[in-house]
Amino acid sequence: MTNSDNYFELFGLEPGFELDQSQLLSQYRNLQKELHPDRFVQADDHQKLISVQNTALVNEAYQTLKVDTSRAEYLLLQAGTEIPQDRTIQEPEFLISQMELRENMAEIEGSSAPEARLDQLRSEVEQSGSDIKQEFVQHWQKGCEAELKLAVLCVQKLKFYDKLSVELDHLEEQLF
């Protein structure tokens, strides 16, 4: 295995937000077969350790690249831009949108057609997330410092939509 720390290189992929998920999965499975510790049962302790470390690296890389938000974060980290974990989004329009989405979610349980309202809200969240992903790509591709800051804001927004999507899944489990 190559000693690359770059997850895209590890899987033989071009760095970018848009990925062929089937190619990623195929490369992941190939690497797992090649590196799995079970293949090194007869090896010395050093080779066993390397196998375990390589397998862990492949798992971490796969988990990072398969999810849009973590892949976006990784792309920013590769560009030398970190995402502040404790900073809230100060964009008034986005904050109002968040509150409206949360209010709509709270009203689902008591509505006369909760399934339809849940589906409608899920569609809104998915569409908003999709729009933010497109915006991220535009900023990330430009690559200058000001654009990367805007890409960071997109990742922060994506995290909100990811969290809301998980909450919608939990609500659906509770209701149905």
ZADO-1210 file (C-alpha; in nm, 4 decimals, padded with zeros to 6 digits):
<atoms>
<atom x="00.0000" y="00.0000" z="00.0000" code="MET" pos="1"/>
<atom x="00.1144" y="00.3521" z="-00.0670" code="THR" pos="2"/>
<atom x="00.2023" y="00.5678" z="00.2308" code="ASN" pos="3"/>
<atom x="-00.0274" y="00.8451" z="00.1114" code="SER" pos="4"/>
<atom x="-00.2157" y="01.0498" z="00.3682" code="ASP" pos="5"/>
<atom x="-00.4403" y="01.1768" z="00.0905" code="ASN" pos="6"/>
<atom x="-00.7648" y="00.9832" z="00.0982" code="TYR" pos="7"/>
<atom x="-00.8367" y="01.0482" z="-00.2683" code="PHE" pos="8"/>
<atom x="-00.4962" y="00.9123" z="-00.3727" code="GLU" pos="9"/>
<atom x="-00.5464" y="00.6129" z="-00.1466" code="LEU" pos="10"/>
<atom x="-00.8562" y="00.5174" z="-00.3483" code="PHE" pos="11"/>
<atom x="-00.7126" y="00.6298" z="-00.6831" code="GLY" pos="12"/>
<atom x="-00.9700" y="00.9070" z="-00.7181" code="LEU" pos="13"/>
<atom x="-00.9448" y="01.2629" z="-00.8406" code="GLU" pos="14"/>
<atom x="-00.9910" y="01.5079" z="-00.5529" code="PRO" pos="15"/>
<atom x="-01.3306" y="01.6712" z="-00.5725" code="GLY" pos="16"/>
<atom x="-01.6695" y="01.6961" z="-00.4138" code="PHE" pos="17"/>
<atom x="-01.8495" y="01.4903" z="-00.6762" code="GLU" pos="18"/>
<atom x="-01.7523" y="01.1238" z="-00.6428" code="LEU" pos="19"/>
<atom x="-01.8574" y="00.8047" z="-00.8095" code="ASP" pos="20"/>
<atom x="-01.9828" y="00.6240" z="-00.4986" code="GLN" pos="21"/>
<atom x="-01.9741" y="00.2832" z="-00.6691" code="SER" pos="22"/>
<atom x="-01.6086" y="00.3338" z="-00.7648" code="GLN" pos="23"/>
<atom x="-01.5286" y="00.4444" z="-00.4091" code="LEU" pos="24"/>
<atom x="-01.7003" y="00.1349" z="-00.2673" code="LEU" pos="25"/>
<atom x="-01.5261" y="-00.0934" z="-00.5163" code="SER" pos="26"/>
<atom x="-01.1831" y="00.0506" z="-00.4325" code="GLN" pos="27"/>
<atom x="-01.2629" y="00.0254" z="-00.0611" code="TYR" pos="28"/>
<atom x="-01.3528" y="-00.3423" z="-00.0924" code="ARG" pos="29"/>
<atom x="-01.0390" y="-00.4137" z="-00.2962" code="ASN" pos="30"/>
<atom x="-00.8173" y="-00.2446" z="-00.0401" code="LEU" pos="31"/>
<atom x="-00.9911" y="-00.4260" z="00.2461" code="GLN" pos="32"/>
<atom x="-00.9317" y="-00.7620" z="00.0770" code="LYS" pos="33"/>
<atom x="-00.5679" y="-00.6756" z="00.0159" code="GLU" pos="34"/>
<atom x="-00.4929" y="-00.5345" z="00.3604" code="LEU" pos="35"/>
<atom x="-00.7201" y="-00.7245" z="00.5982" code="HIS" pos="36"/>
<atom x="-00.5354" y="-00.8558" z="00.9065" code="PRO" pos="37"/>
<atom x="-00.6658" y="-01.2091" z="00.8402" code="ASP" pos="38"/>
<atom x="-00.4314" y="-01.2214" z="00.5399" code="ARG" pos="39"/>
<atom x="-00.1363" y="-01.1645" z="00.7726" code="PHE" pos="40"/>
<atom x="-00.1971" y="-01.4346" z="01.0334" code="VAL" pos="41"/>
<atom x="00.1369" y="-01.6008" z="00.9519" code="GLN" pos="42"/>
<atom x="00.3260" y="-01.2713" z="00.9267" code="ALA" pos="43"/>
<atom x="00.5573" y="-01.1278" z="01.1885" code="ASP" pos="44"/>
<atom x="00.4247" y="-00.8829" z="01.4487" code="ASP" pos="45"/>
<atom x="00.5479" y="-00.5793" z="01.2573" code="HIS" pos="46"/>
<atom x="00.3597" y="-00.6801" z="00.9416" code="GLN" pos="47"/>
<atom x="00.0479" y="-00.7537" z="01.1471" code="LYS" pos="48"/>
<atom x="00.0666" y="-00.4092" z="01.3043" code="LEU" pos="49"/>
<atom x="00.1069" y="-00.2434" z="00.9650" code="ILE" pos="50"/>
<atom x="-00.1920" y="-00.4392" z="00.8355" code="SER" pos="51"/>
<atom x="-00.4081" y="-00.3202" z="01.1257" code="VAL" pos="52"/>
<atom x="-00.2936" y="00.0401" z="01.0775" code="GLN" pos="53"/>
<atom x="-00.3538" y="00.0288" z="00.7023" code="ASN" pos="54"/>
<atom x="-00.6973" y="-00.1211" z="00.7502" code="THR" pos="55"/>
<atom x="-00.7840" y="00.1530" z="01.0001" code="ALA" pos="56"/>
<atom x="-00.6616" y="00.4182" z="00.7549" code="LEU" pos="57"/>
<atom x="-00.8705" y="00.2699" z="00.4726" code="VAL" pos="58"/>
<atom x="-01.1791" y="00.2588" z="00.6982" code="ASN" pos="59"/>
<atom x="-01.1309" y="00.6190" z="00.8093" code="GLU" pos="60"/>
<atom x="-01.0728" y="00.7370" z="00.4532" code="ALA" pos="61"/>
<atom x="-01.3804" y="00.5544" z="00.3260" code="TYR" pos="62"/>
<atom x="-01.6045" y="00.6894" z="00.6034" code="GLN" pos="63"/>
<atom x="-01.4783" y="01.0412" z="00.5308" code="THR" pos="64"/>
<atom x="-01.5194" y="01.0311" z="00.1544" code="LEU" pos="65"/>
<atom x="-01.8533" y="00.8520" z="00.1362" code="LYS" pos="66"/>
<atom x="-02.0449" y="01.1269" z="00.3227" code="VAL" pos="67"/>
<atom x="-02.0888" y="01.4606" z="00.1453" code="ASP" pos="68"/>
<atom x="-02.0371" y="01.6816" z="00.4500" code="THR" pos="69"/>
<atom x="-01.7276" y="01.5040" z="00.5782" code="SER" pos="70"/>
<atom x="-01.5858" y="01.4936" z="00.2232" code="ARG" pos="71"/>
<atom x="-01.6396" y="01.8717" z="00.1957" code="ALA" pos="72"/>
<atom x="-01.4653" y="01.9208" z="00.5306" code="GLU" pos="73"/>
<atom x="-01.1783" y="01.7011" z="00.4155" code="TYR" pos="74"/>
<atom x="-01.1408" y="01.8990" z="00.0927" code="LEU" pos="75"/>
<atom x="-01.1184" y="02.2187" z="00.2953" code="LEU" pos="76"/>
<atom x="-00.8617" y="02.0663" z="00.5297" code="LEU" pos="77"/>
<atom x="-00.6572" y="01.9574" z="00.2286" code="GLN" pos="78"/>
<atom x="-00.6703" y="02.3192" z="00.1088" code="ALA" pos="79"/>
<atom x="-00.5359" y="02.4329" z="00.4481" code="GLY" pos="80"/>
<atom x="-00.8683" y="02.5683" z="00.5714" code="THR" pos="81"/>
<atom x="-01.0059" y="02.4542" z="00.9040" code="GLU" pos="82"/>
<atom x="-01.3682" y="02.4617" z="01.0076" code="ILE" pos="83"/>
<atom x="-01.4308" y="02.6241" z="01.3459" code="PRO" pos="84"/>
<atom x="-01.6346" y="02.3831" z="01.5570" code="GLN" pos="85"/>
<atom x="-01.7697" y="02.6295" z="01.8083" code="ASP" pos="86"/>
<atom x="-01.8789" y="02.9170" z="01.5872" code="ARG" pos="87"/>
<atom x="-02.2461" y="02.9703" z="01.5056" code="THR" pos="88"/>
<atom x="-02.3667" y="03.0938" z="01.1728" code="ILE" pos="89"/>
<atom x="-02.4476" y="03.4640" z="01.1980" code="GLN" pos="90"/>
<atom x="-02.6419" y="03.4902" z="00.8718" code="GLU" pos="91"/>
<atom x="-02.9919" y="03.6213" z="00.9652" code="PRO" pos="92"/>
<atom x="-03.1689" y="03.4654" z="00.6648" code="GLU" pos="93"/>
<atom x="-03.0248" y="03.1220" z="00.7458" code="PHE" pos="94"/>
<atom x="-03.1106" y="03.1558" z="01.1152" code="LEU" pos="95"/>
<atom x="-03.4716" y="03.2436" z="01.0323" code="ILE" pos="96"/>
<atom x="-03.4866" y="02.9489" z="00.7946" code="SER" pos="97"/>
<atom x="-03.3556" y="02.7191" z="01.0724" code="GLN" pos="98"/>
<atom x="-03.6225" y="02.8404" z="01.3121" code="MET" pos="99"/>
<atom x="-03.8977" y="02.7915" z="01.0550" code="GLU" pos="100"/>
<atom x="-03.7818" y="02.4381" z="00.9778" code="LEU" pos="101"/>
<atom x="-03.7726" y="02.3523" z="01.3478" code="ARG" pos="102"/>
<atom x="-04.1202" y="02.5010" z="01.4014" code="GLU" pos="103"/>
<atom x="-04.2535" y="02.3000" z="01.1081" code="ASN" pos="104"/>
<atom x="-04.0973" y="01.9875" z="01.2531" code="MET" pos="105"/>
<atom x="-04.2549" y="02.0523" z="01.5934" code="ALA" pos="106"/>
<atom x="-04.5980" y="02.0878" z="01.4325" code="GLU" pos="107"/>
<atom x="-04.5831" y="01.7545" z="01.2475" code="ILE" pos="108"/>
<atom x="-04.6793" y="01.5352" z="01.5412" code="GLU" pos="109"/>
<atom x="-05.0082" y="01.7147" z="01.6057" code="GLY" pos="110"/>
<atom x="-05.1080" y="01.7587" z="01.2427" code="SER" pos="111"/>
<atom x="-05.3935" y="01.5743" z="01.0727" code="SER" pos="112"/>
<atom x="-05.1568" y="01.4362" z="00.8031" code="ALA" pos="113"/>
<atom x="-04.8206" y="01.3850" z="00.9767" code="PRO" pos="114"/>
<atom x="-04.6787" y="01.1560" z="00.7089" code="GLU" pos="115"/>
<atom x="-04.7442" y="01.4079" z="00.4304" code="ALA" pos="116"/>
<atom x="-04.6036" y="01.6953" z="00.6391" code="ARG" pos="117"/>
<atom x="-04.2959" y="01.4875" z="00.7246" code="LEU" pos="118"/>
<atom x="-04.2390" y="01.4048" z="00.3571" code="ASP" pos="119"/>
<atom x="-04.2805" y="01.7682" z="00.2606" code="GLN" pos="120"/>
<atom x="-04.0357" y="01.8861" z="00.5258" code="LEU" pos="121"/>
<atom x="-03.7856" y="01.6148" z="00.4339" code="ARG" pos="122"/>
<atom x="-03.8040" y="01.7292" z="00.0694" code="SER" pos="123"/>
<atom x="-03.7402" y="02.0891" z="00.1751" code="GLU" pos="124"/>
<atom x="-03.4410" y="01.9858" z="00.3844" code="VAL" pos="125"/>
<atom x="-03.2992" y="01.7697" z="00.1037" code="GLU" pos="126"/>
<atom x="-03.3438" y="02.0484" z="-00.1519" code="GLN" pos="127"/>
<atom x="-03.1816" y="02.3055" z="00.0772" code="SER" pos="128"/>
<atom x="-02.8921" y="02.0684" z="00.1419" code="GLY" pos="129"/>
<atom x="-02.8525" y="02.0071" z="-00.2302" code="SER" pos="130"/>
<atom x="-02.8450" y="02.3809" z="-00.2978" code="ASP" pos="131"/>
<atom x="-02.5790" y="02.4317" z="-00.0302" code="ILE" pos="132"/>
<atom x="-02.3686" y="02.1493" z="-00.1779" code="LYS" pos="133"/>
<atom x="-02.3750" y="02.3189" z="-00.5179" code="GLN" pos="134"/>
<atom x="-02.2776" y="02.6455" z="-00.3539" code="GLU" pos="135"/>
<atom x="-01.9929" y="02.4698" z="-00.1720" code="PHE" pos="136"/>
<atom x="-01.8556" y="02.3294" z="-00.4971" code="VAL" pos="137"/>
<atom x="-01.8572" y="02.6726" z="-00.6597" code="GLN" pos="138"/>
<atom x="-01.6658" y="02.8301" z="-00.3709" code="HIS" pos="139"/>
<atom x="-01.4242" y="02.5397" z="-00.3241" code="TRP" pos="140"/>
<atom x="-01.3337" y="02.5242" z="-00.6928" code="GLN" pos="141"/>
<atom x="-01.2362" y="02.8914" z="-00.6968" code="LYS" pos="142"/>
<atom x="-00.9917" y="02.8142" z="-00.4164" code="GLY" pos="143"/>
<atom x="-00.8931" y="03.1638" z="-00.3082" code="CYS" pos="144"/>
<atom x="-00.9017" y="03.2458" z="00.0622" code="GLU" pos="145"/>
<atom x="-01.2243" y="03.4488" z="00.0491" code="ALA" pos="146"/>
<atom x="-01.4041" y="03.1743" z="-00.1442" code="GLU" pos="147"/>
<atom x="-01.2778" y="02.9039" z="00.0924" code="LEU" pos="148"/>
<atom x="-01.4238" y="03.1009" z="00.3847" code="LYS" pos="149"/>
<atom x="-01.7587" y="03.0928" z="00.2065" code="LEU" pos="150"/>
<atom x="-01.7102" y="02.7181" z="00.1490" code="ALA" pos="151"/>
<atom x="-01.6578" y="02.6787" z="00.5258" code="VAL" pos="152"/>
<atom x="-01.9904" y="02.8525" z="00.5830" code="LEU" pos="153"/>
<atom x="-02.1506" y="02.6041" z="00.3435" code="CYS" pos="154"/>
<atom x="-02.0099" y="02.3110" z="00.5424" code="VAL" pos="155"/>
<atom x="-02.1459" y="02.4601" z="00.8626" code="GLN" pos="156"/>
<atom x="-02.4881" y="02.4874" z="00.6987" code="LYS" pos="157"/>
<atom x="-02.4630" y="02.1305" z="00.5683" code="LEU" pos="158"/>
<atom x="-02.4002" y="02.0099" z="00.9219" code="LYS" pos="159"/>
<atom x="-02.7252" y="02.1740" z="01.0275" code="PHE" pos="160"/>
<atom x="-02.9182" y="02.0022" z="00.7492" code="TYR" pos="161"/>
<atom x="-02.7519" y="01.6684" z="00.8302" code="ASP" pos="162"/>
<atom x="-02.8550" y="01.7033" z="01.1935" code="LYS" pos="163"/>
<atom x="-03.2088" y="01.8016" z="01.0989" code="LEU" pos="164"/>
<atom x="-03.2329" y="01.5056" z="00.8632" code="SER" pos="165"/>
<atom x="-03.1344" y="01.2688" z="01.1451" code="VAL" pos="166"/>
<atom x="-03.3948" y="01.4308" z="01.3702" code="GLU" pos="167"/>
<atom x="-03.6568" y="01.3824" z="01.0984" code="LEU" pos="168"/>
<atom x="-03.5630" y="01.0127" z="01.0826" code="ASP" pos="169"/>
<atom x="-03.6113" y="00.9856" z="01.4599" code="HIS" pos="170"/>
<atom x="-03.9442" y="01.1666" z="01.4392" code="LEU" pos="171"/>
<atom x="-04.0573" y="00.9305" z="01.1664" code="GLU" pos="172"/>
<atom x="-03.9643" y="00.6293" z="01.3821" code="GLU" pos="173"/>
<atom x="-04.1630" y="00.7739" z="01.6718" code="GLN" pos="174"/>
<atom x="-04.4686" y="00.8486" z="01.4615" code="LEU" pos="175"/>
<atom x="-04.4842" y="00.5356" z="01.2519" code="PHE" pos="176"/>
</atoms>
